[in-house]
Amino acid sequence: MERRAFLGAVTGALLAAPLAAGAQQAAKYRIGLLALTTLGPAARDSATRELLEAFPEGLRSYGWIQNQNITIERRYADGPERYPEVASELVALRPDVLATGLGEPAVLALKDATKTIPIVMLVSADPVRAGLVASLSHPGGNVTGMSILAAEMGGKRLEILKQALPRAARVTVLWNAAYQGKSDEFQDTQATAVALKVTLKSIEIRGTQDIEPALSTLGRDRPDAIVVFADPLTAAHRRQFTEQALKLRLPMISELREFTQAGALLSYGASLPDLFRRAAGLVDKILRGAKPADLPVEQPTKFELVINLKTAKALGLTIPPSLLARADQVIE
């Protein structure tokens, strides 16, 4: 349930758009949405609720109202193994634009299913390396969207962790090795670890079945801190990771503030709600006649440092005032 919940929040955002008041008119355009099955009770989570609203807010700001001048054709998948089948179903509906927030595997499935219908990525890690676009500035095909700059931020997060915990010498990195772009993020983190004289240990997961063994390994190793790379799998299980970290009294940093809201000590990275709102602008341009080949892949402009002081207190830690002064949000 939790695995589906977070990822469903990314693409489920379109579900939150209310109907416009007054008489309905026939929708002019259709957006095909590749999403995960059911949102369920996750909508009660504050982070998920904000994600639910971000994309429709963006669409509304450009005048696109669900069930008024646009309709959303949703097709759901339980996981990556179903993406190709569901992508084909969507393409058969001949929508004006395809969209997904499930990262590179879902975008690849859509691209394999059509070379002509425009595709907008709500978020991606490394679309160039994944073969989705020729370059960020000149995509050159039927795909454009948002890139999260995950790899380049790996070292920066370790620097922030070290500022919060100057004595941290042994740090474990838990990451999904099957997700495109995460190996580059680990290499960037490794390079920074050498400079900071920090010893890294890698714990790799590739699916849900690997999570419990990874958490058991973490319990045996007892490092000074843990870094969790964000991707759809780890984000969906963020509460499981943060609960284990708190149980083991381990400070954690990740990329998304949703981890900090779930109990991690720190997070630093691009704002997902901001990316989703901006992705709506690319949809708007395409519906008004622009070609994805001519629309540069956009990069984050809003980065957030979030500090959970409640967690710091529970761990008996004092966050340096200089780091607190830089925080965009402090959870107390």
N, C-alpha and C positions, 0 to 999 in steps of 0.2 A: 504493500500500500504506500509506504513512504517513498519508495523508489519512484513510483509513478507520480506521486504527488508533486514533487518539486519540478520534475521535467514537464509534467502536465501544466504547471503554472506558467512555464515559459510560453508555450503555444496556446494554452487555455486562456491567455489574456483576452483573446477576442470574444470569449464567452461573456465577458463582463460588460460589454457595450450595451447600454439600454436603448430601447426603441425611441425614436424621436416622437415628440408630442404631435398630435394632429393627424391629418389624413396621411396614409401611407401611399407612396408611389412605387411603381415597379422599379426594382433595383437595376441600375445600368450596368454594373460590373460585378464580376465574381472573383473572389480570392479563394484559392484552394489551399487548405491548411493541413499539413501532416503533423499530427499530435499524438500524444500518448493516451492510453485508455484512462478515462475517469479522473476527475480531480478529487472527488471524495471529500473527507473532512479536512483536508489540508487547507481549504479556503479560510479556515478559522485562524490560521497562522498569519501574523501581521506581515511578515516578509512576503508570503505568498499572495496575500491580498494586494499588496502594492504592485507586484508583478502582474497580477490579474488586470489591474487598471492601466498599466503603463502603455501598452500598445494601442488599445482603443482610445486612450486619451490623445495619443499622437495622431491617430487617424481622424478623430473628431476635430483636432486643431486645424486640419487641412480640409475640413468640410465633408469627410466621408463618414456616413452614419449607417451602422449595420441595419439591414432590412429596410433601408430607405433608398439610398443610392448605391449601396454595395450589399452583396450577400456573401456569407462565408460557407463554403462547402468543406466540411470537416470529415476527415477519415482518420481512424485511430489505429495505432499499433501497440502491441504489448512490449515490444523491444526491438532492437536493431535487426533481428532476423526477419522481422515482418516488414521492414521499411520498403524493400523493393516491390512487394505485392501491393502495399497500400499506395505507394507512389504511382504505380501503374493505374490504380483505380482513380486517383485524382486527375491524372493526365487525361484519362478517357472522358472526363467531364468537360474538358476544354475550357478551363478557367482563364481569366485574363492575366492573373499573376498567381504564382505558387509561393508559399512561405512556410518556413519552419524555424523553430528555435531549438532544435534538438542537436545542433552541431554538425560536424562534417559527415558522419555516416548517413544522416537523413538527407543532407543536401546532395551527397553523391548519389543516393537512390533516386532523388528527383531528377538530377542531371542525366542519369542513365536512362530515365524514362522519357525525357524530352530534350531536344536541342533547340526548340523554338519558343516555348512558353517561358516568359521571364520568371526567374527564381530570386527571391530576396531572403538572405540569411539574416535572421534576427541576431544571431551571435555565431562566431566561428573563432577557432584558435589560430590556425595557420592555413588560410584558404589557398595560398600559392603552393605550399608544399603538398597540400592535399590534391592539387590538380584541378581545383574548382575554378580558378581564374588564372589568366596569364601573368598578371601583376596587379598590385593594389590600385595603381593609378589608371591602368588600362585593362579592365577585366577581359575584354575581347570575346566574350561568349554570351550566354543567356543567364549568367549568375552575377549578382552583386549583393552587397549587404554590409554587415558590420563585422570588424575584426577586433578581438579582445586584447591582442598583444600579450598573450600569456607567457611566452618564452622569455621575453625581455624583462619581465617583472619578477622572475624567480629569484634572482640575486638581490633585488631591492627588498623583497620580503624578508630574506634572511638577515639583511642589514638591520631592518627594523626590529626583528626578533632579538638580535644581539644588543641593540640599544636598550631594549626593555630588560634583557637578562644578560648583563655583561659577563657573568661567570659561566654562561652556557658553553660547554665545550663538546658535548656529544648530542647531535641532533638527528632525529629520524625523519626521513621524508617518505610519506605514504602517498602513493600515486597510482593512477590507472595507466599502466604501460600499453594498453591496447588502444588508448585514445590518441588520435593524431595530434602531434605537436607537443605532447608532454615530455618526450625524450629531450627535446631542445630546452624545455623549461628546467629539466633536471640538470642538464649540462651547464646551464647558466647559473643554477644554484650551486653546483659543484665548484665552479670557478670562483665564485664569491666565498665559498667555504674555505678554500685554500688561502685566500687573502686574509680572511678573518681568523685563521688557525682553528677552524671548527671541523670536527670529524663527523662526516655524514654517513648514515646507514640508510640504504634504500629498502623499502618494503613495497613490492609491486603487487597490484591486484589487476585482474582482467575481467572480473565479473562478480556478481553478488555472492557466489559460492566462495570467493576468496576473502570476504570481509572478516568473518569470525576468526579464521586462522591468522589473519594479519593483526587483529586486535590482541590475540593471544601472544603473538610474537612481541608486540609492543609491551605487554605486561611483563614478559620475561626479561626484556632488554632494559627497561626503565631508563631511557635517555633523559637528558636535561630538558628537552623540549621536543615538540613535533611540528612538522610542516605538512599540511595536507593540501595537495594540488586539487584545484576545483575542476570538475568535469561533470557531465550529467549523472554519472554513477555515484561519485563521492558526494556531490551536492544533495542527491536524493537521500543519502544515508548520513547526512551531517549530524543529526541528533545522536545517532549511534556512536559516531566518532567523538563528539564532544562529551557525551556521557562517560565514555571510557577514559578519556583524557582527564576529566575531573575526578573520576574514581581513582586513577593512578596519580593524581596531583601533578599532571603534566601541562605546562603552558603550551597552547596551540596557536599557530597563525595559519591563515588561509587567505585565499584571494577574494572571496565574496563576503560582504557584510552579513549575509544570511547565516554564515557559520558563527560569526560573533554574536548575532542575535540568538543563536541556539546554544551559546555558552562558551565558545572559544575565547581566548584571551584577546587576540588581535586579528584584524583582517586589513589587507591593503590591496586594492585593485580597482578596476573599472566598475562604474555603477551600471548594473544590469538594467534597472528601470530606465536609465538615461539612454542606453543603447536601444532598447525596445521602442522608446518614443521616437528616436531619430530614425530607426528603420522604417517607421511609418512615412517619413518624408520621402524615402526612396520608392515606396509603394505609390505615393502620390505622384511622383515624377513619371513613373512608368504608366500609370493610368492616364496621364495627360499626354503621353506620346513618346517619352524618352525611351531609349534602348539601354538595357543593362550593360551592354558592351561599352557604352560611353559614360557610365556612372561609376566613378571611382569607389572602391571599397573604403568605407569610412572607418576611422580609428577612434578610440576613446578620447574624449576631451575632459571627462569628469572622473577623477580618481578619488577614492575615499579611504582614509585611515580611520578605522573604528576600534575603540578600546573598550573592553568590558571590565569596568572597575569592580563590579559584583564578583566576577570570576577572579580578578586579582586579589580581592579580599579573601575569598575562599581558599586561594592558594598561598596566602600569606606573603604576597608580593607588593612592592611599592613601585609604581610606574614613575620613571623620571619626569619631573615637571616639563623638561624640554620636549619630551615626546607627547605629553598630554596637551601642550600648547599647540601642537601640530594637528591634533585629532579633528576630524570633521564631525565625529559623533562620539560621545562618551556615554556608555550604558551604565547606569548606577542602580 
